[in-house]
């Protein structure tokens, strides 16, 4: 199992949360926020460079699927509608199940993601109509 995609995901989410917190809840100057964002992006790009070069040296299908899972999750983080976010996370659950086949902990997490997103897409109380199952 490759661990680079998980590292990139965790650092990306932490950076995004830190950036949003600094921007929304502090009175930090715009220059400092741009500098903080630049440092975070530079660090993430360096780790992505290391991950891609390591993958190119020894490519495997599970690691390729982990990168695909990472891409879907990062795309979901930028969705502006909850339905699109949930659909992408549902897709991520299936990609992740294939990517982490043989790792019981990750397969359990992805199975939970599939169950939660399916439930939310079918029975979300905040939406006006429910999707009927045939």
N, C-alpha and C positions, 0 to 999 in steps of 0.2 A: 504494500500500500504506500502510495505517495503521501507525504505530509505537507508538501508545499502549498497545495490548494487550500488546505485548512488554515495554514498560517496566513496566507494572503487574505482569506475571508475574515479571519478574526482581526487582523490589523486594519483592514479596510473599514469594517464596522466600527471598531474603536476610534479610528481617525474621523470617520463621518460623525459619530456622536460627539467627539471632542470639538470638532469644528462647529457643529450646530449649537452646542452649549455655549462656546465662546462667542459665537455670533449673536445668539438670541437672548442669553441670560446674563451677559456681562457688559460692561461699558468699555470694552477694549477698543482701541482705535482700529480703523480699517486696515492700516498698514501692518499692524501686528497680526491681525486675522489673516490677511493675505500671506504674510510670511509664514505663519503657522500652517496654513493650507499648502504652501509650496514645499515646506519641509516634509509634510506628511506624504504628499504626492511623490516627491523624490524618493523617499524611503520605500514606498509601495512599488514604484517602478523598478528600483534596484532589486527588490525581492522577486518581482515578476521576471526580471531578466535572469536571475539565478535559477528560478524555477523552470523557465522555458529552456534554458541551455541544459539543465540537468535532464529534462524530459527528452530533448533532442539526442542526447548521448545514449539514453536507454528508454526508448518509447514503449509503452505498454498500453493495452486497451483500458484497464482500470484507471490508470492515471489520466488518460485522455478523457474518460468519462467524468473523473473528478474535476478536471478543468472545465468541462461542459457544465457540470453542476454548479461550480463556482460562478460561471458566467450567468447562468439563469438566476441564481440568488442575487448577484449584484444588480442585474437588470430589474429584479423585483423590488429592490430597495429604492429605485428611482421612479417607480410607478406612482401616479397621482390618484388613481382610483383603487379602491379596496378590492374590487372584483378582479382587476388585472393582477394585482399583487397576489391574491389568493390563487389565481390560475397558474401563475408562474411558480409559486411555491409548490403547488400540486405537481406540476411538471418536474420540478426539482426533486420531489420525493421519488418519482419513478426513475429518474436518471441516477439519483443517489443510490437507490436499491441495487441497480446494476453495477455502479461504480464500486460500492463497498461490499459486494458479495463476498461472504466468508468472514466478515467482521461483524459479529453479533450485536455489538453495542451500536455501531453506526446504522446497521440495518433496522434495529429497533427504533432508533431516532427517526429514520426516514419513514418507517411504517406509521409512527405517530403523526408525523407531518402529513402524510397522505390521509390518514383518518380525520385529523382536525380540519384540513383544508376542504376535504370532501363535505364534511358536516357543515362548515361555514358557507360553502358555495350552495349547498342544497337547502339548508334550514336557517339561514341568517335572519334573525328577527328584525334587524334594522332595515331590511329591504322590504318593499311593499308587497311583492308577490313571491311565492315559493315555486321552485321548479318541481314539477311532479315527476315521480319515478314511475315508469310504465310497468 
